[in-house]
C-alpha cells in the first residue's frame, strides 16, 4: 500500500495524531482523517502521511498505474481507502511564512546603525560557529542591553538599534535555535510586557516572530505559552489599534504554528505549550467583517498554517462559525491573495472537520459555492474541489450532491483547466459521485468526460515532458478509469435485466417502465466507452460480446414488435436504443483485432441477430445491420491465421457461410431490389464472400442471383461511377474470375451485352474525364471491366482451343457449342477500336489488360471491321509502338496488327493508303530491332510491311 512507508516514519506517534473523542455522527469515523509530518519552516511544503493524504512519488511507468489501481482496489472498501489517500496532496498543504509575507503587507527593510551598536556586529555565520564561551559573553551583553531601562530617547533608540540587529541575525536557522532556547527569550517577553516605548514592543514582537519562524528546535523549557498569553492580552487590550495588531499578530501566529508543528514529537503537550482559549477568540475576532484587511489576512494565514498540522492546537479553530466567516472573507475581499488564504484556511480546517464546509453550503447555498468555482484563480478552484471531496468522503451531503446535475456538470467543465491538480481533483470528485450514483456517468459522458480522460491519459504517459502534478493526475485518473471499467458489466447487466422483465410484453407495468427509463439511456455510456482507445481494450471481452449478443436479440424482438417499449419510454427513446446498440458494434468493427480474437463469440452470438435485423421494416436498421454484417464478414474471412489455427478457421468460415446461406441469402433478391443505398451494402457482403471464400460462388448461383444482379446494373447505369455500380462490377469480376463459376449461365443472362455497354460508357468517361477524382474512379471501374472482359475471352478461347485439339486428335469435340459461344461473344468485336484507343494509356495496368483482351479478340475474330484500322486507331498503334521498349510488349502489339491486316483486306488497304505514320514506325522498328539480339520484332514488322507492299527496307546489319 502507498501509506506503508509514510506510516512507518510516524509509527511511534500515530496514536497521538488522531483525537480520541471527535466522531462524525454520519460516518461513525474519526473526524480527523489525516495526520501530518511538517518539514522545517524553511521548506515550502508540508509532507503528509495520513488516511486522506499521501506523498506522490515519481512514477516511472505509466502502464503500471492502472495495474496498481487494480491491485489496491480489490474491494469497495479498498477503493474508498485509496480514494481518501488522494484527497489531499502536498500541493494543498503548502506553507508560507506569516511574518514578513509580502502578499500580506509590504515590509520596510531592516537596517541598524553599526556606530551606535554597543556590541560587536557579528554576522549570522560567525555567530553560528562561535565557541560557547564567546557565545555566552555575546549573549550576556545583549541581555544586559535589552534589560536596561530607557531613561531617555537615546537609550530607547539604542535598544531599537539592537533589536534591528537581532532581526538580521535570527533569520539564520542555527542562530535562531540557540537564541530561542537561551535566557534571551524570557527577557524578550519581559520587554514585550513592560517596555514603555511601543516601538520597542513592536520590534520585540518581530524578533520573537522571526525566532519562531526560523528555529529548528524547541526546548520544553522555553516559555512559549507565556509569550502567547502576553501577545493575546496585548492584542485584546489594544484591539482597536489595527497598526499594533499588524505588529503582534505575526509573532502570535508563528508561535502557534511552531508549537503545533513540534507537538507530534512528544507524547503529551507540556504545560508551557498550552494555548489559552483567549488566543483563539482573539484570532476569530480578527476575521470579522469591518476589520482591517491586513489584520483579516494575518488571522486567516495563522489558521491556514496551524491547521496544516494535525495537532490538538488546531482544534481551537473548529467552531460552528469559522466556516461561514472564512467564506465571507473569501467572497467579499477584493484582494486575490486574501481570497486564496481564506479559502485555503477553510480547506485545511475541513481536513479536521468536513462539517466546516458543510456549514458554508447550508448558509450560502450550493449554487453560490458552485459559482465560486468559476473564479479564474487555480488555487481557489483546487481548494474548493478538495473540500467537496473531503466532505463527500465522510458522507456529508452525499445523497444531495450525487443527484445534483449542476454540480456534476460544473465539475466536469473544470477538466478544461490547464492545471494538472485541478483536473486530477475533478476526476477524483467525479469518481466519488460515480461510486454512489452510476447514472451520473451518462451526464458526464455527454459533457465529453471520455474525451478529457483520453487527453490526459496521453499527457501522463512516460517519456513525455510533464508539468507539476502529473503523477498525482495519473493516480487519480487511473483510479477513475479502473472504476468505470469495473462498472461497465453492471451497466450492461442492468440494461439486460430491464429488457428481460418486459420481453414479449406489449404493455410494461409502471415499475418496469421506470426501470427502463433509468437503465436504457445508459447504453449511451457503453457506446462512449467502446469508442474510446483508453477503455475499449479493457471492456471488450468475450463476456461483453456475449452480453451484447443477448442485447441484440432483445433489439430484434423490439424491432419486430414482439416487445413494445413505445408506451413505456416513447418511440424516440426506443429508436435511440436500437441506434446506439448498433453503433456500439460498429465501433468494435473499426478494430479488426477484436473481431479476430473473439471471432467465435461474434459468429455465435452477434451475427445471427444482426442477420435477422436485415428483415426489419425500418430501412435504417436494415441498412445498418447489412453494413455491419458486410464489414464483419469481410474482416473475418480476410483474417490470415497461423498454421495451427487453419483447421479452426476453416470450421469457423464454414459456420459463417452456413449462417449467410440459410438465413440471409434466401431474402437477397428482395434486399437487392430495395431502394438505395440498401443494395450497396448487400452487394458489399457478396463481394466479401466471393473474394475470400470461393465456395460462396456456388451459393450465388444456387439462389439465382445473376438476373437480379444485372437488373441492379441496369437500374444504376445512369450513375456508372457510383458506389453501387462499382460494387456490382466488383462482384461480377469475382464471379467470372472463379473457375467454378458456370459461365454459360452468365452468358445466357446477357453478360456480353452488359459488358459491352458498360465498357463503351466507361472508356468514354475515362478518356474525357478532367476531374482527377472522376479519373481515379473511372480508372478503377475500367480495370474491373477489362478484367471481366479478359476472363470472358479466356473462357471462350479455351473452349475453342479444346474443340480444335479434339478435332485434331480425332476424338470429335462439340463444335456446335464452340460455334455458339463464338456467336454469343461476337458483339465484343465492337470493342476493338475502344481497346486500341486505350493502348497509349499511361496506366500500365490498363495497357496490359487492354492489350491482352485485344490480342484474344483478334485471335478469335480477326479484323471483323474496317474501322479496326481507322486513322485514329493507326495513330494509337504508332504512338504506343514508339513508347514501348520491352520486346515482349512490342511483339504482342505487332501480332495484333499483323492479325488485323492479314485477316481483313480492308484493314490492309487502310494501312496501305492512310497509315503513313504507322508504316514509318514499323520501318523504324524493322531497322532498329534488326541490329539487336531480338530479331523477332524486326521480323514481325517486316512481315506487316510486306503485306501492304512495303518490301524494300534497308536494314542495318
Residue pairs with C-beta under 8 A, 6 or more apart in sequence:
1 72
2 54
2 72
2 82
2 85
3 49
3 50
3 51
3 54
3 85
6 37
6 47
6 48
6 49
6 54
6 55
7 14
7 49
9 37
9 49
10 17
10 35
10 37
10 49
10 264
13 264
13 265
13 267
14 35
16 264
16 267
17 32
17 35
17 36
17 50
17 264
17 310
17 311
18 30
18 32
18 35
18 310
19 30
19 31
19 32
19 312
19 315
22 30
22 31
22 32
22 315
22 352
22 353
23 29
23 30
23 31
24 30
24 31
24 354
24 355
24 394
24 395
24 396
26 394
26 395
26 396
27 394
27 395
27 396
29 394
31 352
31 353
31 354
31 355
31 394
32 310
32 351
32 352
33 50
33 51
33 52
33 84
33 351
33 390
33 393
33 394
34 48
34 50
34 51
34 52
34 53
34 88
34 310
34 351
35 48
35 49
35 50
35 51
35 264
35 310
36 46
36 47
36 48
36 49
36 50
36 53
36 93
36 264
36 308
36 309
36 310
37 46
37 47
37 48
37 49
37 264
38 46
38 47
38 95
38 261
38 308
38 309
39 45
39 46
39 47
40 173
40 216
41 95
41 97
41 213
41 214
41 257
41 258
41 261
42 173
42 214
43 95
44 94
44 95
44 96
45 90
45 91
45 93
45 94
45 95
46 90
46 93
46 94
46 95
46 308
46 309
47 55
47 90
48 54
48 55
48 88
48 89
48 90
48 93
49 55
50 88
50 310
51 81
51 84
51 85
52 84
52 85
52 86
52 87
52 88
52 351
52 390
52 393
53 85
53 87
53 88
53 89
53 90
53 92
53 93
54 85
54 86
54 89
55 90
56 89
56 90
56 469
56 471
56 472
56 475
57 471
58 471
59 65
59 462
59 471
59 474
59 475
60 462
61 462
62 460
62 461
62 462
62 474
63 462
65 460
65 474
65 475
65 478
66 478
66 481
66 482
68 478
69 82
69 475
69 478
69 479
69 481
69 482
70 482
72 78
72 82
73 79
73 82
73 479
73 482
73 483
76 435
79 435
79 479
79 483
80 393
80 435
82 479
83 393
83 428
83 431
83 432
83 435
83 479
84 393
86 428
86 472
86 475
86 476
86 479
87 386
87 389
87 390
87 393
87 428
88 351
88 386
88 390
89 421
89 469
89 472
91 382
91 421
91 468
91 469
91 472
92 347
92 348
92 382
92 383
92 386
93 308
93 348
95 257
95 305
95 308
96 103
96 301
97 213
97 254
98 104
98 209
98 213
98 249
98 250
98 253
98 254
98 257
98 298
98 301
98 302
98 305
99 206
99 209
99 210
99 213
99 250
99 251
99 253
99 254
100 107
100 210
100 250
101 301
103 297
103 337
103 341
104 294
104 297
104 298
104 301
104 337
105 246
105 294
105 297
110 164
110 167
110 168
111 164
112 121
112 161
112 162
112 164
112 165
112 168
113 161
114 121
116 157
116 158
116 161
117 161
117 162
117 165
118 141
118 145
118 158
118 162
119 138
119 141
119 142
119 145
119 162
119 165
120 138
121 165
122 130
122 138
122 169
123 169
124 168
124 169
124 171
124 172
124 175
125 172
127 135
127 138
127 169
127 172
127 175
127 178
128 172
128 174
128 175
128 178
130 138
135 178
139 179
139 182
139 183
139 184
142 162
142 166
142 184
143 183
143 184
143 187
145 158
145 159
145 162
146 159
146 162
146 163
146 184
146 187
146 188
146 191
147 187
147 190
147 191
148 155
148 159
149 155
150 156
150 159
150 195
150 196
150 197
150 200
156 196
156 197
156 199
156 200
159 197
159 200
160 197
160 199
160 200
160 203
163 200
163 203
163 204
163 206
163 207
164 203
166 179
166 207
167 203
167 206
167 207
167 210
169 175
170 176
170 179
170 207
170 210
170 211
170 214
171 210
171 214
172 214
173 214
173 215
173 216
174 216
176 210
176 211
176 213
176 214
176 215
176 216
177 215
177 216
177 217
179 185
179 211
180 211
180 212
180 215
180 217
180 218
180 219
180 222
181 217
181 218
181 219
181 221
181 222
185 208
185 211
185 222
185 223
185 227
186 223
188 204
188 207
188 208
188 227
189 208
189 223
189 226
189 227
189 230
191 200
191 201
191 204
192 201
192 204
192 205
192 208
192 227
192 230
192 231
192 234
193 230
195 201
195 204
198 244
201 234
201 247
202 244
202 247
202 248
205 231
205 247
205 248
205 250
205 251
206 247
206 250
206 251
208 227
208 251
208 254
208 255
209 250
209 251
209 253
209 254
209 255
210 254
212 251
212 254
212 255
212 257
212 258
213 254
213 258
215 258
218 224
218 258
218 259
218 262
220 266
220 270
220 272
221 272
222 272
223 272
224 255
224 258
224 259
224 272
224 273
225 271
225 272
225 273
225 274
225 275
225 276
226 272
227 251
227 255
228 252
228 255
228 256
228 275
228 276
228 279
229 276
229 278
229 279
231 248
231 251
231 252
231 255
231 279
232 252
232 276
232 278
232 279
232 282
233 278
234 244
234 248
235 244
235 245
235 248
235 249
235 252
235 282
235 286
236 278
236 282
238 244
238 245
239 245
239 282
239 285
242 291
242 292
242 294
242 295
245 286
245 292
245 295
245 298
246 292
246 294
246 295
246 298
249 283
249 286
249 295
249 298
249 299
249 302
250 298
252 279
252 283
252 302
253 298
253 301
253 302
253 305
253 306
256 275
256 279
256 302
256 305
256 306
256 313
257 302
257 305
257 306
257 309
259 269
259 273
259 275
259 313
260 306
260 309
260 311
260 313
260 314
261 309
261 311
263 269
263 273
263 309
263 311
263 312
263 313
264 309
264 311
269 312
269 313
275 313
275 316
277 316
279 316
280 316
280 317
283 299
283 302
283 303
283 317
284 299
284 317
284 319
284 321
284 322
284 325
285 291
286 295
286 296
286 298
286 299
287 296
287 299
287 300
287 303
287 322
287 325
287 326
287 329
288 325
289 328
289 332
291 299
293 333
293 335
293 338
296 329
296 333
296 338
297 335
297 337
297 338
297 341
300 326
300 329
300 338
300 341
300 342
300 345
301 341
301 345
303 317
303 322
303 326
303 345
303 348
303 349
304 341
304 344
304 345
304 348
306 313
306 314
306 317
307 314
307 317
307 345
307 348
307 349
307 351
307 352
308 348
310 351
310 352
314 349
314 352
315 352
317 349
318 349
318 352
318 353
318 356
320 359
322 346
322 349
322 356
323 346
323 349
323 355
323 356
323 357
323 358
323 359
323 360
323 363
324 359
324 360
324 363
324 364
326 342
326 343
326 345
326 346
326 349
327 342
327 343
327 346
327 360
327 363
327 364
329 338
329 342
330 339
330 342
330 343
330 346
330 372
330 380
331 364
331 368
331 372
333 339
333 342
336 377
339 375
339 377
339 380
340 377
340 379
340 380
340 383
343 380
343 383
343 384
344 379
344 383
346 356
346 357
346 360
346 383
346 387
347 383
347 384
347 386
347 387
349 356
350 356
350 357
350 386
350 387
350 390
350 391
351 390
354 387
354 390
354 391
354 393
354 394
354 396
355 396
357 387
357 388
357 390
357 391
358 391
358 396
358 397
360 369
361 369
361 397
366 400
366 401
366 404
366 406
366 407
367 406
369 384
370 406
370 407
370 410
372 380
372 384
373 381
373 384
373 385
373 410
373 411
373 414
375 381
378 417
378 418
378 419
378 421
378 422
381 414
381 417
381 419
381 422
382 419
382 421
382 422
382 425
385 411
385 414
385 422
385 425
385 426
385 428
385 429
386 425
388 401
388 411
388 429
389 425
389 428
389 429
389 432
391 397
392 398
392 401
392 429
392 432
392 433
392 436
393 432
398 436
401 407
401 433
402 433
402 436
402 437
402 440
403 437
405 440
405 443
407 433
408 430
408 433
408 440
408 443
408 444
408 447
409 443
409 447
411 426
411 429
411 430
411 433
412 426
412 430
412 443
412 444
412 447
412 448
412 449
412 452
413 447
414 422
414 423
414 426
415 423
415 426
415 427
415 449
415 452
415 456
416 452
417 423
417 426
419 469
420 467
420 468
420 469
420 470
420 472
420 473
421 468
421 469
421 472
421 473
423 452
423 456
423 473
424 469
424 472
424 473
424 475
424 476
424 477
425 476
427 453
427 456
427 473
427 476
427 477
427 479
427 480
428 476
428 479
428 480
430 440
430 444
430 449
430 480
431 476
431 479
431 480
431 483
433 440
434 440
434 441
434 444
434 480
434 483
434 484
434 487
435 483
438 487
438 490
438 491
438 522
439 518
439 522
441 449
441 484
441 487
441 491
441 522
441 525
442 521
442 522
442 524
442 525
445 524
445 525
445 528
446 524
449 528
450 528
450 529
450 531
450 532
450 534
450 535
453 477
453 480
453 481
453 532
453 534
454 532
454 533
454 534
456 473
456 477
457 477
457 481
457 534
459 466
459 470
459 473
460 466
460 470
460 473
460 474
460 477
481 534
481 535
481 538
484 529
484 535
485 535
485 538
485 539
488 525
488 526
488 529
488 535
488 539
488 544
489 543
489 544
489 547
491 522
491 525
491 526
492 526
492 544
492 547
492 548
492 551
493 547
494 519
494 522
495 519
495 520
495 522
495 523
495 551
496 547
496 550
496 551
496 554
497 515
497 519
498 512
498 515
498 516
498 518
498 519
498 520
499 516
499 520
499 551
499 554
499 563
500 554
501 508
501 512
501 515
502 508
502 512
502 516
502 563
502 565
502 568
503 554
503 557
503 563
504 557
504 562
504 563
505 512
505 563
505 564
506 563
506 564
506 567
507 564
507 567
508 516
508 565
508 567
508 568
512 568
513 567
513 568
513 569
516 565
516 568
516 569
517 568
517 569
517 573
520 569
520 573
520 577
521 573
523 577
523 580
523 581
523 584
524 580
526 580
526 584
527 580
527 583
527 584
527 587
529 535
529 536
529 539
530 536
530 539
530 540
530 584
530 587
530 588
531 587
536 587
536 588
536 591
536 594
540 588
540 594
540 598
541 598
542 598
542 601
545 598
545 601
545 602
545 605
545 606
546 601
546 605
548 581
548 584
548 585
548 605
548 606
549 601
549 604
549 605
549 606
549 608
549 609
550 605
551 581
552 581
552 585
552 605
552 606
552 609
552 610
552 613
553 609
554 563
555 577
555 578
555 581
555 582
555 609
555 613
556 609
556 612
556 613
557 563
558 564
558 565
558 574
558 577
558 578
559 578
559 613
559 616
559 617
559 618
559 621
560 616
565 573
565 574
565 577
566 574
578 621
579 620
579 624
582 621
582 624
582 625
582 628
585 606
585 610
585 628
586 624
586 627
586 628
588 594
588 595
589 595
589 628
589 631
589 632
589 635
592 635
592 639
595 602
595 632
595 635
595 636
595 639
596 635
596 636
596 639
599 636
599 639
599 652
600 652
602 632
602 636
603 636
603 652
603 655
603 656
603 659
604 655
606 632
607 629
607 632
607 656
607 659
608 659
608 663
610 625
610 628
610 629
610 632
611 625
611 629
611 659
611 660
611 663
611 664
612 663
613 621
613 622
613 624
613 625
614 622
614 625
614 626
614 629
614 664
614 667
614 671
615 622
615 667
616 622
616 625
619 674
619 675
619 678
622 671
622 674
622 678
623 677
623 678
623 681
626 671
626 678
626 681
626 682
626 685
627 681
627 684
629 664
629 685
630 681
630 682
630 684
630 685
630 688
631 684
633 656
633 660
633 685
633 688
633 689
634 684
634 685
634 687
634 688
634 691
634 692
636 652
636 653
636 656
637 653
637 656
637 688
637 689
637 691
637 692
637 693
638 688
638 691
638 692
639 649
641 648
641 649
653 693
657 689
657 693
657 695
657 696
657 699
660 685
660 689
660 696
660 699
661 699
664 685
665 699
665 700
665 703
666 703
668 682
668 686
668 703
668 705
668 708
669 703
669 704
669 705
669 708
671 678
671 679
671 682
672 679
672 682
672 683
672 705
672 708
672 709
672 711
672 712
673 679
673 708
673 711
673 712
674 682
676 724
677 723
677 724
679 712
679 724
680 723
680 724
680 727
683 712
683 724
683 727
683 728
683 730
683 731
684 727
686 696
686 700
686 705
686 731
687 727
687 730
687 731
687 734
689 696
689 699
690 696
690 697
690 700
690 731
690 734
690 735
690 738
691 734
694 738
694 740
697 734
697 735
697 738
697 740
697 741
698 740
700 706
700 735
701 741
701 742
701 745
706 745
706 746
706 749
707 749
709 728
709 731
709 732
710 749
710 750
710 751
710 754
712 724
712 728
713 725
713 728
713 729
713 732
713 754
713 758
714 754
716 722
716 724
716 725
716 728
717 725
717 757
717 758
717 761
719 725
720 758
720 761
720 762
720 765
720 781
721 765
721 774
721 777
721 778
721 781
725 781
726 777
726 780
726 781
726 784
729 758
729 781
729 784
729 785
729 788
730 784
732 784
732 788
733 784
733 787
733 788
733 791
735 741
735 746
736 743
736 746
736 751
736 788
736 791
736 792
736 795
737 787
737 791
743 792
743 795
747 821
747 824
747 825
751 792
752 792
752 824
752 825
752 827
752 828
753 827
755 785
755 788
755 789
755 792
755 828
756 827
756 828
756 830
756 831
758 785
759 782
759 785
759 786
759 789
759 831
759 834
760 830
760 831
760 834
762 778
762 781
762 782
762 785
763 782
763 834
763 837
763 838
765 774
765 778
766 775
766 778
766 779
766 782
766 838
767 837
769 775
769 778
779 843
779 846
782 846
783 845
783 846
783 849
786 846
786 849
786 850
786 853
787 849
789 828
789 831
789 853
790 849
790 852
790 853
790 856
792 825
792 828
793 825
793 828
793 853
793 856
793 857
793 860
794 856
796 821
796 822
796 825
796 856
796 860
797 856
797 859
797 860
799 817
799 818
799 821
800 818
800 821
800 822
800 860
802 813
803 813
803 814
803 815
803 817
803 818
804 813
805 813
806 812
806 813
807 813
807 815
822 860
822 861
825 860
826 861
828 857
828 861
829 857
829 861
829 864
829 865
831 853
831 857
832 854
832 857
832 858
832 863
832 864
832 865
832 867
832 868
833 867
833 868
833 870
833 872
833 873
835 850
835 851
835 853
835 854
835 857
836 854
836 868
836 873
836 876
836 877
837 872
837 873
837 876
838 846
838 847
838 850
839 847
839 850
839 851
839 854
839 876
839 877
839 879
839 880
839 893
840 847
840 876
840 879
840 880
840 883
841 847
841 850
847 880
851 889
851 892
851 893
851 896
852 892
854 896
855 892
855 895
855 896
858 896
858 899
858 900
858 903
859 899
862 899
862 900
862 903
862 904
863 869
863 899
863 900
863 901
863 903
863 904
863 906
863 907
864 904
865 904
866 904
866 906
866 907
866 910
867 873
868 900
868 904
868 907
869 900
869 901
869 906
869 907
869 910
869 911
869 915
870 910
871 910
871 914
871 915
874 910
874 911
874 914
874 915
874 917
874 918
875 917
875 918
877 893
877 897
877 918
877 921
878 917
878 918
878 920
878 921
880 893
881 890
881 893
881 894
881 918
881 921
881 922
881 925
882 921
884 890
884 893
887 929
887 934
887 936
887 937
890 925
890 929
890 937
891 936
891 937
891 940
894 925
894 937
894 940
894 941
894 944
895 940
897 918
897 944
898 940
898 943
898 944
898 947
900 907
901 907
901 908
901 911
901 944
901 947
901 948
902 908
902 947
908 947
908 948
911 918
911 919
911 944
911 948
912 948
912 949
915 948
919 945
919 948
919 950
922 941
922 944
922 945
922 950
923 941
923 945
923 950
923 953
925 937
925 938
925 941
926 938
926 941
926 942
926 945
926 953
926 955
927 938
927 953
927 954
927 955
927 956
928 938
928 956
929 935
929 937
929 938
929 941
930 938
930 955
930 956
930 957
931 956
931 957
938 955
942 953
945 951
945 953
